[in-house]
């Protein structure tokens, strides 16, 4: 991230602390989705990528603030609680818009840094054995984001980050993405962390109205709570879950170990 030749340390695509959040009470492993594989896994996406100083920039820049506020398996979701304490911009039965500008408990810089750190790490490395291409292609925006993460330039033009928060009862406890989603005229990437979906839009031809949705650049710093969008994320999750052969064999193996209907004896 500093472009210097230095000793590198073990880096994670998703902050390592999140794996603890995702672990359930009976110590099952976190759920990761993507590549058509949805299963409980212990395989943390990690490799030797960044130097200690750059890891520290990501940690202090956003991970430390954001990690403990994400949703957990026990249905607690500190970020949501903070959000609904503040005034609502607009709300109906399917969701609402909350403005971080009128909620001093939300640190816009830190939350943006958290998300862009993961998007950037995905744009420079595959995070997958036997794959050389980076997970996502950010083109010239990758380096602009890198410089912003390091505090060496202002937030780049042509970059828009939307933040969608689930209600605690709907929060999906997953680490997924970033993956490219198709949009006309510009590029969009989706990242899901427990309870929150981030959509990163980049491109010169982005709809100018998109900037109104940008958590960082819109003066109101909007956060969207939408049951409908979360419903779509759930739907995709379930579809991937059912389609995944690895999931099926995992479930079959698990069923063998603890037959349904027969309580586990401890
Ligand atoms: Zn570095």
py3Dmol code that shows the C-alpha trace and the ligand (Angstrom):
import py3Dmol

protein = """\
ATOM      1  CA  UNK A   1       0.000   0.000   0.000  1.00  0.00           C
ATOM      2  CA  UNK A   2       3.018   2.288   0.539  1.00  0.00           C
ATOM      3  CA  UNK A   3       4.693   0.864  -2.619  1.00  0.00           C
ATOM      4  CA  UNK A   4       7.915   0.489  -0.617  1.00  0.00           C
ATOM      5  CA  UNK A   5       9.958  -2.689  -0.491  1.00  0.00           C
ATOM      6  CA  UNK A   6       9.632  -3.796   3.096  1.00  0.00           C
ATOM      7  CA  UNK A   7       9.118  -6.857   5.217  1.00  0.00           C
ATOM      8  CA  UNK A   8       5.485  -7.885   4.900  1.00  0.00           C
ATOM      9  CA  UNK A   9       3.270  -9.365   7.565  1.00  0.00           C
ATOM     10  CA  UNK A  10       0.273 -11.668   7.305  1.00  0.00           C
ATOM     11  CA  UNK A  11      -2.681  -9.644   5.996  1.00  0.00           C
ATOM     12  CA  UNK A  12      -6.347 -10.593   5.910  1.00  0.00           C
ATOM     13  CA  UNK A  13      -8.843  -9.541   3.260  1.00  0.00           C
ATOM     14  CA  UNK A  14     -11.455  -9.146   5.992  1.00  0.00           C
ATOM     15  CA  UNK A  15     -10.176  -7.986   9.382  1.00  0.00           C
ATOM     16  CA  UNK A  16      -9.278 -11.066  11.427  1.00  0.00           C
ATOM     17  CA  UNK A  17     -11.413  -9.828  14.339  1.00  0.00           C
ATOM     18  CA  UNK A  18     -14.543 -10.329  12.223  1.00  0.00           C
ATOM     19  CA  UNK A  19     -14.053 -14.077  12.150  1.00  0.00           C
ATOM     20  CA  UNK A  20     -14.607 -14.092  15.888  1.00  0.00           C
ATOM     21  CA  UNK A  21     -17.872 -12.139  15.437  1.00  0.00           C
ATOM     22  CA  UNK A  22     -19.049 -14.676  12.899  1.00  0.00           C
ATOM     23  CA  UNK A  23     -18.432 -17.689  15.039  1.00  0.00           C
ATOM     24  CA  UNK A  24     -21.556 -19.112  16.560  1.00  0.00           C
ATOM     25  CA  UNK A  25     -22.018 -20.227  20.144  1.00  0.00           C
ATOM     26  CA  UNK A  26     -21.320 -23.859  19.328  1.00  0.00           C
ATOM     27  CA  UNK A  27     -18.064 -22.758  17.722  1.00  0.00           C
ATOM     28  CA  UNK A  28     -19.039 -23.493  14.138  1.00  0.00           C
ATOM     29  CA  UNK A  29     -16.814 -21.690  11.665  1.00  0.00           C
ATOM     30  CA  UNK A  30     -17.742 -18.461   9.904  1.00  0.00           C
ATOM     31  CA  UNK A  31     -19.877 -18.477   6.799  1.00  0.00           C
ATOM     32  CA  UNK A  32     -18.239 -17.162   3.669  1.00  0.00           C
ATOM     33  CA  UNK A  33     -20.095 -16.904   0.394  1.00  0.00           C
ATOM     34  CA  UNK A  34     -18.850 -16.321  -3.101  1.00  0.00           C
ATOM     35  CA  UNK A  35     -17.596 -18.474  -5.977  1.00  0.00           C
ATOM     36  CA  UNK A  36     -20.755 -20.490  -5.574  1.00  0.00           C
ATOM     37  CA  UNK A  37     -19.447 -21.829  -2.296  1.00  0.00           C
ATOM     38  CA  UNK A  38     -21.381 -21.178   0.845  1.00  0.00           C
ATOM     39  CA  UNK A  39     -20.194 -23.117   3.773  1.00  0.00           C
ATOM     40  CA  UNK A  40     -18.882 -22.809   7.211  1.00  0.00           C
ATOM     41  CA  UNK A  41     -15.168 -22.533   6.878  1.00  0.00           C
ATOM     42  CA  UNK A  42     -12.135 -21.911   8.941  1.00  0.00           C
ATOM     43  CA  UNK A  43     -10.163 -20.831   5.925  1.00  0.00           C
ATOM     44  CA  UNK A  44      -9.449 -17.172   6.600  1.00  0.00           C
ATOM     45  CA  UNK A  45      -8.462 -15.294   3.481  1.00  0.00           C
ATOM     46  CA  UNK A  46      -4.963 -14.278   4.370  1.00  0.00           C
ATOM     47  CA  UNK A  47      -1.561 -13.893   2.797  1.00  0.00           C
ATOM     48  CA  UNK A  48       1.645 -11.911   3.068  1.00  0.00           C
ATOM     49  CA  UNK A  49       0.708  -8.640   1.396  1.00  0.00           C
ATOM     50  CA  UNK A  50       1.219  -5.465   3.428  1.00  0.00           C
ATOM     51  CA  UNK A  51       3.908  -4.095   5.705  1.00  0.00           C
ATOM     52  CA  UNK A  52       3.203  -3.544   9.367  1.00  0.00           C
ATOM     53  CA  UNK A  53       2.846   0.214   8.937  1.00  0.00           C
ATOM     54  CA  UNK A  54       0.189  -0.161   6.233  1.00  0.00           C
ATOM     55  CA  UNK A  55      -1.664  -2.791   8.279  1.00  0.00           C
ATOM     56  CA  UNK A  56      -1.656  -0.280  11.104  1.00  0.00           C
ATOM     57  CA  UNK A  57      -3.091   2.435   8.830  1.00  0.00           C
ATOM     58  CA  UNK A  58      -6.013   0.119   7.976  1.00  0.00           C
ATOM     59  CA  UNK A  59      -6.459  -0.894  11.585  1.00  0.00           C
ATOM     60  CA  UNK A  60      -6.474   2.608  13.036  1.00  0.00           C
ATOM     61  CA  UNK A  61      -8.122   4.103   9.960  1.00  0.00           C
ATOM     62  CA  UNK A  62     -11.329   2.109  10.194  1.00  0.00           C
ATOM     63  CA  UNK A  63     -11.159  -1.524  11.285  1.00  0.00           C
ATOM     64  CA  UNK A  64     -10.818  -0.864  14.994  1.00  0.00           C
ATOM     65  CA  UNK A  65     -13.853   1.447  15.007  1.00  0.00           C
ATOM     66  CA  UNK A  66     -16.036  -0.616  12.685  1.00  0.00           C
ATOM     67  CA  UNK A  67     -15.364  -4.251  13.688  1.00  0.00           C
ATOM     68  CA  UNK A  68     -17.100  -4.197  17.094  1.00  0.00           C
ATOM     69  CA  UNK A  69     -20.148  -2.392  15.655  1.00  0.00           C
ATOM     70  CA  UNK A  70     -21.101  -5.024  13.101  1.00  0.00           C
ATOM     71  CA  UNK A  71     -23.859  -7.588  13.592  1.00  0.00           C
ATOM     72  CA  UNK A  72     -23.272 -10.755  15.570  1.00  0.00           C
ATOM     73  CA  UNK A  73     -24.900 -14.157  15.610  1.00  0.00           C
ATOM     74  CA  UNK A  74     -26.606 -13.391  18.935  1.00  0.00           C
ATOM     75  CA  UNK A  75     -28.656 -10.697  17.068  1.00  0.00           C
ATOM     76  CA  UNK A  76     -26.877  -7.758  18.666  1.00  0.00           C
ATOM     77  CA  UNK A  77     -25.967  -5.069  16.174  1.00  0.00           C
ATOM     78  CA  UNK A  78     -24.390  -1.972  17.761  1.00  0.00           C
ATOM     79  CA  UNK A  79     -24.187   0.009  14.504  1.00  0.00           C
ATOM     80  CA  UNK A  80     -27.927  -0.384  13.931  1.00  0.00           C
ATOM     81  CA  UNK A  81     -28.673   0.721  17.497  1.00  0.00           C
ATOM     82  CA  UNK A  82     -26.521   3.833  17.007  1.00  0.00           C
ATOM     83  CA  UNK A  83     -28.201   4.536  13.681  1.00  0.00           C
ATOM     84  CA  UNK A  84     -31.799   4.399  14.898  1.00  0.00           C
ATOM     85  CA  UNK A  85     -30.999   6.593  17.887  1.00  0.00           C
ATOM     86  CA  UNK A  86     -30.391   9.456  15.468  1.00  0.00           C
ATOM     87  CA  UNK A  87     -33.042  11.310  13.465  1.00  0.00           C
ATOM     88  CA  UNK A  88     -34.589   9.545  10.477  1.00  0.00           C
ATOM     89  CA  UNK A  89     -34.418  11.283   7.104  1.00  0.00           C
ATOM     90  CA  UNK A  90     -37.260   9.220   5.774  1.00  0.00           C
ATOM     91  CA  UNK A  91     -38.799   5.957   6.876  1.00  0.00           C
ATOM     92  CA  UNK A  92     -41.687   3.671   6.067  1.00  0.00           C
ATOM     93  CA  UNK A  93     -42.503   0.064   6.807  1.00  0.00           C
ATOM     94  CA  UNK A  94     -39.915  -1.290   4.339  1.00  0.00           C
ATOM     95  CA  UNK A  95     -36.969   0.718   5.592  1.00  0.00           C
ATOM     96  CA  UNK A  96     -35.530   4.174   5.954  1.00  0.00           C
ATOM     97  CA  UNK A  97     -32.718   6.611   5.331  1.00  0.00           C
ATOM     98  CA  UNK A  98     -30.657   7.841   8.250  1.00  0.00           C
ATOM     99  CA  UNK A  99     -28.248  10.738   8.001  1.00  0.00           C
ATOM    100  CA  UNK A 100     -24.925  10.296   9.736  1.00  0.00           C
ATOM    101  CA  UNK A 101     -24.476  14.094   9.474  1.00  0.00           C
ATOM    102  CA  UNK A 102     -26.932  14.478  12.332  1.00  0.00           C
ATOM    103  CA  UNK A 103     -25.613  11.548  14.359  1.00  0.00           C
ATOM    104  CA  UNK A 104     -22.270  12.339  16.023  1.00  0.00           C
ATOM    105  CA  UNK A 105     -21.826   8.712  17.094  1.00  0.00           C
ATOM    106  CA  UNK A 106     -21.230   7.580  13.523  1.00  0.00           C
ATOM    107  CA  UNK A 107     -17.676   8.079  12.324  1.00  0.00           C
ATOM    108  CA  UNK A 108     -18.055   8.562   8.570  1.00  0.00           C
ATOM    109  CA  UNK A 109     -14.307   8.668   7.894  1.00  0.00           C
ATOM    110  CA  UNK A 110     -13.620   5.460   9.800  1.00  0.00           C
ATOM    111  CA  UNK A 111     -16.498   3.495   8.292  1.00  0.00           C
ATOM    112  CA  UNK A 112     -15.530   4.622   4.787  1.00  0.00           C
ATOM    113  CA  UNK A 113     -11.894   3.732   5.458  1.00  0.00           C
ATOM    114  CA  UNK A 114     -12.933   0.256   6.656  1.00  0.00           C
ATOM    115  CA  UNK A 115     -14.887  -0.457   3.461  1.00  0.00           C
ATOM    116  CA  UNK A 116     -12.450   1.085   1.000  1.00  0.00           C
ATOM    117  CA  UNK A 117      -9.583  -0.782   2.671  1.00  0.00           C
ATOM    118  CA  UNK A 118     -11.234  -4.110   1.836  1.00  0.00           C
ATOM    119  CA  UNK A 119     -12.189  -3.003  -1.697  1.00  0.00           C
ATOM    120  CA  UNK A 120      -8.622  -1.848  -2.317  1.00  0.00           C
ATOM    121  CA  UNK A 121      -7.066  -5.081  -0.966  1.00  0.00           C
ATOM    122  CA  UNK A 122      -9.372  -7.010  -3.313  1.00  0.00           C
ATOM    123  CA  UNK A 123      -8.198  -4.854  -6.236  1.00  0.00           C
ATOM    124  CA  UNK A 124      -4.504  -5.699  -5.834  1.00  0.00           C
ATOM    125  CA  UNK A 125      -4.603  -9.403  -4.998  1.00  0.00           C
ATOM    126  CA  UNK A 126      -6.585 -12.521  -5.895  1.00  0.00           C
ATOM    127  CA  UNK A 127      -6.914 -13.874  -2.301  1.00  0.00           C
ATOM    128  CA  UNK A 128      -7.216 -17.274  -3.893  1.00  0.00           C
ATOM    129  CA  UNK A 129      -4.708 -20.041  -4.539  1.00  0.00           C
ATOM    130  CA  UNK A 130      -3.957 -20.675  -8.239  1.00  0.00           C
ATOM    131  CA  UNK A 131      -5.440 -17.358  -9.309  1.00  0.00           C
ATOM    132  CA  UNK A 132      -3.246 -14.505 -10.437  1.00  0.00           C
ATOM    133  CA  UNK A 133      -5.785 -11.834 -11.327  1.00  0.00           C
ATOM    134  CA  UNK A 134      -7.008  -9.572  -8.551  1.00  0.00           C
ATOM    135  CA  UNK A 135     -10.457 -10.280  -7.164  1.00  0.00           C
ATOM    136  CA  UNK A 136     -11.860  -7.056  -8.655  1.00  0.00           C
ATOM    137  CA  UNK A 137     -10.641  -4.508 -11.201  1.00  0.00           C
ATOM    138  CA  UNK A 138     -10.770  -0.898 -10.039  1.00  0.00           C
ATOM    139  CA  UNK A 139      -8.706   0.480 -12.946  1.00  0.00           C
ATOM    140  CA  UNK A 140      -7.230   3.925 -12.244  1.00  0.00           C
ATOM    141  CA  UNK A 141      -9.467   4.283  -9.190  1.00  0.00           C
ATOM    142  CA  UNK A 142      -7.468   1.639  -7.328  1.00  0.00           C
ATOM    143  CA  UNK A 143      -4.463   3.899  -6.927  1.00  0.00           C
ATOM    144  CA  UNK A 144      -6.565   6.961  -6.106  1.00  0.00           C
ATOM    145  CA  UNK A 145      -8.238   4.955  -3.339  1.00  0.00           C
ATOM    146  CA  UNK A 146      -4.836   3.731  -2.122  1.00  0.00           C
ATOM    147  CA  UNK A 147      -3.624   7.336  -1.782  1.00  0.00           C
ATOM    148  CA  UNK A 148      -6.823   8.328   0.038  1.00  0.00           C
ATOM    149  CA  UNK A 149      -6.416   5.395   2.455  1.00  0.00           C
ATOM    150  CA  UNK A 150      -2.913   6.641   3.237  1.00  0.00           C
ATOM    151  CA  UNK A 151      -4.153  10.183   3.773  1.00  0.00           C
ATOM    152  CA  UNK A 152      -2.155  11.426   0.803  1.00  0.00           C
ATOM    153  CA  UNK A 153      -5.001  12.859  -1.246  1.00  0.00           C
ATOM    154  CA  UNK A 154      -8.637  13.947  -1.013  1.00  0.00           C
ATOM    155  CA  UNK A 155     -11.492  11.513  -1.632  1.00  0.00           C
ATOM    156  CA  UNK A 156     -11.329  10.718  -5.357  1.00  0.00           C
ATOM    157  CA  UNK A 157     -13.899  12.007  -7.811  1.00  0.00           C
ATOM    158  CA  UNK A 158     -15.850   9.318  -9.638  1.00  0.00           C
ATOM    159  CA  UNK A 159     -15.998   7.137  -6.526  1.00  0.00           C
ATOM    160  CA  UNK A 160     -19.270   6.626  -4.677  1.00  0.00           C
ATOM    161  CA  UNK A 161     -19.801   4.372  -1.653  1.00  0.00           C
ATOM    162  CA  UNK A 162     -23.339   3.384  -0.679  1.00  0.00           C
ATOM    163  CA  UNK A 163     -24.001   1.873   2.744  1.00  0.00           C
ATOM    164  CA  UNK A 164     -26.960  -0.440   3.378  1.00  0.00           C
ATOM    165  CA  UNK A 165     -27.670  -1.645   6.891  1.00  0.00           C
ATOM    166  CA  UNK A 166     -29.916  -4.581   7.776  1.00  0.00           C
ATOM    167  CA  UNK A 167     -32.287  -4.704  10.713  1.00  0.00           C
ATOM    168  CA  UNK A 168     -30.797  -6.935  13.428  1.00  0.00           C
ATOM    169  CA  UNK A 169     -33.359  -9.693  12.838  1.00  0.00           C
ATOM    170  CA  UNK A 170     -32.488  -9.750   9.127  1.00  0.00           C
ATOM    171  CA  UNK A 171     -28.748  -9.275   9.426  1.00  0.00           C
ATOM    172  CA  UNK A 172     -26.792 -11.815   7.461  1.00  0.00           C
ATOM    173  CA  UNK A 173     -23.678 -12.882   9.359  1.00  0.00           C
ATOM    174  CA  UNK A 174     -21.416 -13.343   6.373  1.00  0.00           C
ATOM    175  CA  UNK A 175     -18.174 -12.153   4.881  1.00  0.00           C
ATOM    176  CA  UNK A 176     -18.625 -11.981   1.148  1.00  0.00           C
ATOM    177  CA  UNK A 177     -17.108 -10.200  -1.809  1.00  0.00           C
ATOM    178  CA  UNK A 178     -16.144  -7.805  -3.068  1.00  0.00           C
ATOM    179  CA  UNK A 179     -17.623  -8.937  -6.346  1.00  0.00           C
ATOM    180  CA  UNK A 180     -18.495  -7.018  -9.489  1.00  0.00           C
ATOM    181  CA  UNK A 181     -22.165  -6.462 -10.162  1.00  0.00           C
ATOM    182  CA  UNK A 182     -23.353  -5.366 -13.565  1.00  0.00           C
ATOM    183  CA  UNK A 183     -24.529  -1.797 -14.018  1.00  0.00           C
ATOM    184  CA  UNK A 184     -24.815   0.161 -17.220  1.00  0.00           C
ATOM    185  CA  UNK A 185     -22.089   2.706 -17.864  1.00  0.00           C
ATOM    186  CA  UNK A 186     -20.011   2.321 -14.726  1.00  0.00           C
ATOM    187  CA  UNK A 187     -18.594  -0.345 -12.455  1.00  0.00           C
ATOM    188  CA  UNK A 188     -20.144  -1.405  -9.173  1.00  0.00           C
ATOM    189  CA  UNK A 189     -18.809  -3.802  -6.557  1.00  0.00           C
ATOM    190  CA  UNK A 190     -20.647  -5.399  -3.674  1.00  0.00           C
ATOM    191  CA  UNK A 191     -19.161  -6.258  -0.294  1.00  0.00           C
ATOM    192  CA  UNK A 192     -21.107  -7.895   2.539  1.00  0.00           C
ATOM    193  CA  UNK A 193     -19.863  -7.895   6.108  1.00  0.00           C
ATOM    194  CA  UNK A 194     -22.077  -8.888   9.053  1.00  0.00           C
ATOM    195  CA  UNK A 195     -25.214  -6.721   8.852  1.00  0.00           C
ATOM    196  CA  UNK A 196     -23.845  -4.227   6.341  1.00  0.00           C
ATOM    197  CA  UNK A 197     -23.606  -4.185   2.542  1.00  0.00           C
ATOM    198  CA  UNK A 198     -21.274  -1.709   0.889  1.00  0.00           C
ATOM    199  CA  UNK A 199     -21.634  -0.869  -2.785  1.00  0.00           C
ATOM    200  CA  UNK A 200     -18.668   0.825  -4.393  1.00  0.00           C
ATOM    201  CA  UNK A 201     -19.421   2.590  -7.670  1.00  0.00           C
ATOM    202  CA  UNK A 202     -16.590   3.897  -9.800  1.00  0.00           C
ATOM    203  CA  UNK A 203     -16.455   5.544 -13.202  1.00  0.00           C
ATOM    204  CA  UNK A 204     -16.603   8.836 -15.022  1.00  0.00           C
ATOM    205  CA  UNK A 205     -19.989   8.019 -16.528  1.00  0.00           C
ATOM    206  CA  UNK A 206     -21.733   7.401 -13.241  1.00  0.00           C
ATOM    207  CA  UNK A 207     -25.217   8.811 -12.959  1.00  0.00           C
ATOM    208  CA  UNK A 208     -24.630  12.235 -11.304  1.00  0.00           C
ATOM    209  CA  UNK A 209     -27.457  11.510  -8.889  1.00  0.00           C
ATOM    210  CA  UNK A 210     -25.487   8.575  -7.517  1.00  0.00           C
ATOM    211  CA  UNK A 211     -23.328  10.983  -5.561  1.00  0.00           C
ATOM    212  CA  UNK A 212     -26.386  11.839  -3.454  1.00  0.00           C
ATOM    213  CA  UNK A 213     -26.254   8.269  -2.163  1.00  0.00           C
ATOM    214  CA  UNK A 214     -22.540   8.434  -1.331  1.00  0.00           C
ATOM    215  CA  UNK A 215     -21.950   7.890   2.352  1.00  0.00           C
ATOM    216  CA  UNK A 216     -18.725   9.895   2.229  1.00  0.00           C
ATOM    217  CA  UNK A 217     -19.358  12.604  -0.336  1.00  0.00           C
ATOM    218  CA  UNK A 218     -23.012  13.494   0.189  1.00  0.00           C
ATOM    219  CA  UNK A 219     -23.081  16.191   2.908  1.00  0.00           C
ATOM    220  CA  UNK A 220     -25.820  14.265   4.726  1.00  0.00           C
ATOM    221  CA  UNK A 221     -23.832  10.995   4.745  1.00  0.00           C
ATOM    222  CA  UNK A 222     -26.875   8.782   4.128  1.00  0.00           C
ATOM    223  CA  UNK A 223     -27.191   5.228   5.433  1.00  0.00           C
ATOM    224  CA  UNK A 224     -29.959   3.114   3.943  1.00  0.00           C
ATOM    225  CA  UNK A 225     -31.961   0.570   5.875  1.00  0.00           C
ATOM    226  CA  UNK A 226     -33.942  -1.459   3.396  1.00  0.00           C
ATOM    227  CA  UNK A 227     -35.764  -4.683   4.007  1.00  0.00           C
ATOM    228  CA  UNK A 228     -36.178  -5.052   0.276  1.00  0.00           C
ATOM    229  CA  UNK A 229     -32.481  -4.892  -0.543  1.00  0.00           C
ATOM    230  CA  UNK A 230     -31.655  -7.158   2.377  1.00  0.00           C
ATOM    231  CA  UNK A 231     -34.306  -9.517   1.038  1.00  0.00           C
ATOM    232  CA  UNK A 232     -32.427  -9.618  -2.256  1.00  0.00           C
ATOM    233  CA  UNK A 233     -29.126 -10.248  -0.520  1.00  0.00           C
ATOM    234  CA  UNK A 234     -30.757 -13.083   1.416  1.00  0.00           C
ATOM    235  CA  UNK A 235     -32.252 -14.515  -1.752  1.00  0.00           C
ATOM    236  CA  UNK A 236     -28.891 -14.565  -3.465  1.00  0.00           C
ATOM    237  CA  UNK A 237     -27.335 -16.138  -0.404  1.00  0.00           C
ATOM    238  CA  UNK A 238     -29.914 -18.895  -0.247  1.00  0.00           C
ATOM    239  CA  UNK A 239     -29.639 -19.565  -3.983  1.00  0.00           C
ATOM    240  CA  UNK A 240     -25.872 -19.866  -3.746  1.00  0.00           C
ATOM    241  CA  UNK A 241     -26.244 -22.004  -0.679  1.00  0.00           C
ATOM    242  CA  UNK A 242     -28.541 -24.432  -2.423  1.00  0.00           C
ATOM    243  CA  UNK A 243     -26.564 -24.511  -5.656  1.00  0.00           C
ATOM    244  CA  UNK A 244     -23.275 -25.167  -4.000  1.00  0.00           C
ATOM    245  CA  UNK A 245     -22.213 -28.771  -4.216  1.00  0.00           C
ATOM    246  CA  UNK A 246     -19.616 -28.219  -1.525  1.00  0.00           C
ATOM    247  CA  UNK A 247     -22.332 -26.980   0.799  1.00  0.00           C
ATOM    248  CA  UNK A 248     -24.423 -30.035   0.079  1.00  0.00           C
ATOM    249  CA  UNK A 249     -21.614 -32.432   0.815  1.00  0.00           C
ATOM    250  CA  UNK A 250     -20.713 -30.452   3.916  1.00  0.00           C
ATOM    251  CA  UNK A 251     -24.288 -30.630   5.151  1.00  0.00           C
ATOM    252  CA  UNK A 252     -24.475 -34.321   4.312  1.00  0.00           C
ATOM    253  CA  UNK A 253     -21.324 -34.968   6.302  1.00  0.00           C
ATOM    254  CA  UNK A 254     -22.636 -32.944   9.196  1.00  0.00           C
ATOM    255  CA  UNK A 255     -25.983 -34.758   9.106  1.00  0.00           C
ATOM    256  CA  UNK A 256     -24.122 -38.036   9.411  1.00  0.00           C
ATOM    257  CA  UNK A 257     -22.325 -36.792  12.481  1.00  0.00           C
ATOM    258  CA  UNK A 258     -25.417 -35.398  14.176  1.00  0.00           C
ATOM    259  CA  UNK A 259     -28.636 -36.786  12.738  1.00  0.00           C
ATOM    260  CA  UNK A 260     -31.500 -34.283  12.607  1.00  0.00           C
ATOM    261  CA  UNK A 261     -33.957 -34.744  15.436  1.00  0.00           C
ATOM    262  CA  UNK A 262     -31.449 -36.417  17.657  1.00  0.00           C
ATOM    263  CA  UNK A 263     -30.022 -33.936  20.133  1.00  0.00           C
ATOM    264  CA  UNK A 264     -26.280 -33.845  20.498  1.00  0.00           C
ATOM    265  CA  UNK A 265     -25.126 -35.246  23.809  1.00  0.00           C
ATOM    266  CA  UNK A 266     -22.345 -33.272  25.427  1.00  0.00           C
TER     267      UNK A 266
END
"""
ligand_1 = """\
1
ZN
Zn 3.460 -0.589 3.429
"""
view = py3Dmol.view(width=600, height=400)
view.addModel(protein, "pdb")
view.setStyle({"model": 0}, {"cartoon": {"style": "trace"}})
view.addModel(ligand_1, "xyz")
view.setStyle({"model": 1}, {"stick": {}})
view.zoomTo()
view.show()
